[in-house]
Amino acid sequence: MKIRVLIADDHPLFRAAMCQALSDIVGPNILQASTLNETLCQLDANPDIDLVFLDVKMPGNDGLIGLSEVRARYPDVLVVMVTAIEEANLIRKALSLGACGFIPKSASIECIAEAVERVLDGEQWLPASAANLTNDETDTDDFSGKLAMLTPHQLKVLRMVADGLL
């Protein structure tokens, strides 16, 4: 099975480590991006991308706005969030917005390999520290549902408003 992966993270050392961790699983079919804009450009230019590892905090993506935008524009692409922040609320929101997994940046290569295999098999993957999460927060689900209904242009306007622009 040939899989195309995009690693979207602003830290070159982390992208290199992810490439090394994934090379045995997916081979040389790994693309990279360091900003949300580059990520979207890569997705536009490479419609055969199957899986995106998206950093929660990188230029253009502060929080989960990037996840919302990727899911709205490319609904068939699997997105796994990658971050050093392991807060239950953030993980819960990411999953409700359509993330297939949540990998801490402290994860081992074996852990990353397991996550990729599980996500590609159609399962959700969470770190052991988040195993007890329940998705029973209706306010979060309601907000996430409304956010998921926005068009890509509406998401762009929302991001600009959040940045303080008119």
BAFI-100268 format. One record per residue (C-alpha): residue number from 1; x, y, z. Coordinates in steps of 0.05 Angstrom, whole numbers, plus 5000, padded with zeros to 4 digits. Example, Ala and Ser with C-alpha at 12.3 -4.5 7.8 and 13.67 -1.06 7.14 Angstrom:
2
    nr      x      y      z
     1   5246   4910   5156
     2   5273   4979   5143
END
This chain:
166
    nr      x      y      z
     1   5000   5000   5000
     2   5029   5066   4978
     3   5016   5122   5027
     4   5032   5196   5018
     5   5046   5235   5082
     6   5053   5310   5097
     7   5089   5332   5161
     8   5068   5402   5179
     9   5110   5430   5235
    10   5152   5493   5243
    11   5211   5458   5276
    12   5259   5428   5224
    13   5290   5381   5274
    14   5222   5352   5292
    15   5204   5344   5218
    16   5269   5307   5206
    17   5256   5261   5265
    18   5185   5247   5239
    19   5212   5232   5170
    20   5261   5182   5200
    21   5206   5151   5243
    22   5159   5144   5183
    23   5208   5123   5129
    24   5203   5049   5147
    25   5127   5052   5145
    26   5112   5096   5085
    27   5178   5099   5048
    28   5201   5162   5012
    29   5131   5190   5001
    30   5138   5244   5055
    31   5127   5318   5042
    32   5140   5374   5091
    33   5112   5443   5108
    34   5131   5493   5162
    35   5069   5539   5162
    36   4995   5529   5154
    37   4997   5566   5087
    38   5052   5518   5062
    39   5010   5460   5087
    40   4949   5482   5047
    41   4993   5495   4985
    42   5022   5424   4991
    43   4952   5395   4997
    44   4930   5435   4935
    45   4991   5413   4895
    46   4988   5340   4918
    47   4917   5314   4919
    48   4943   5244   4933
    49   4964   5260   5004
    50   4932   5210   5051
    51   4955   5232   5120
    52   4976   5299   5151
    53   5013   5307   5216
    54   4992   5377   5237
    55   5027   5416   5292
    56   4978   5452   5338
    57   5022   5514   5343
    58   5060   5538   5282
    59   5057   5601   5238
    60   4986   5610   5213
    61   4959   5557   5260
    62   4949   5575   5332
    63   4904   5522   5363
    64   4855   5483   5321
    65   4838   5532   5266
    66   4886   5496   5219
    67   4852   5430   5233
    68   4784   5461   5217
    69   4810   5490   5153
    70   4844   5426   5130
    71   4782   5384   5146
    72   4736   5434   5110
    73   4779   5438   5047
    74   4803   5366   5045
    75   4752   5322   5080
    76   4783   5257   5055
    77   4852   5271   5085
    78   4867   5239   5152
    79   4895   5289   5202
    80   4935   5271   5264
    81   4950   5328   5311
    82   5022   5333   5337
    83   5039   5376   5397
    84   5077   5384   5462
    85   5012   5405   5496
    86   4975   5345   5525
    87   4913   5378   5554
    88   4850   5335   5556
    89   4807   5393   5532
    90   4851   5405   5471
    91   4852   5331   5454
    92   4776   5327   5461
    93   4765   5388   5416
    94   4814   5362   5364
    95   4778   5295   5361
    96   4710   5329   5356
    97   4735   5371   5297
    98   4755   5308   5260
    99   4827   5292   5280
   100   4842   5218   5274
   101   4894   5219   5328
   102   4935   5260   5375
   103   5010   5247   5382
   104   5052   5281   5435
   105   5120   5306   5411
   106   5151   5265   5466
   107   5126   5200   5434
   108   5176   5145   5417
   109   5187   5121   5345
   110   5150   5057   5362
   111   5091   5097   5389
   112   5089   5139   5325
   113   5091   5076   5282
   114   5034   5045   5321
   115   4994   5109   5314
   116   5004   5111   5239
   117   4984   5039   5230
   118   4921   5047   5273
   119   4900   5111   5238
   120   4910   5080   5169
   121   4868   5021   5192
   122   4811   5070   5205
   123   4819   5074   5280
   124   4830   5134   5325
   125   4896   5137   5363
   126   4909   5172   5429
   127   4969   5168   5476
   128   4962   5125   5537
   129   4958   5188   5580
   130   4892   5206   5545
   131   4861   5137   5547
   132   4808   5158   5598
   133   4781   5215   5556
   134   4706   5216   5546
   135   4673   5260   5494
   136   4613   5280   5536
   137   4621   5355   5535
   138   4560   5377   5495
   139   4583   5450   5492
   140   4647   5429   5458
   141   4610   5383   5410
   142   4559   5437   5393
   143   4614   5488   5379
   144   4655   5438   5339
   145   4594   5419   5298
   146   4580   5491   5281
   147   4653   5504   5265
   148   4656   5443   5220
   149   4598   5471   5180
   150   4636   5534   5160
   151   4661   5540   5089
   152   4736   5551   5076
   153   4722   5625   5061
   154   4683   5632   5126
   155   4740   5600   5164
   156   4788   5650   5132
   157   4744   5708   5154
   158   4738   5679   5224
   159   4814   5673   5229
   160   4823   5745   5206
   161   4773   5769   5258
   162   4808   5728   5311
   163   4873   5763   5290
   164   4840   5831   5302
   165   4829   5850   5229
   166   4765   5882   5203
END
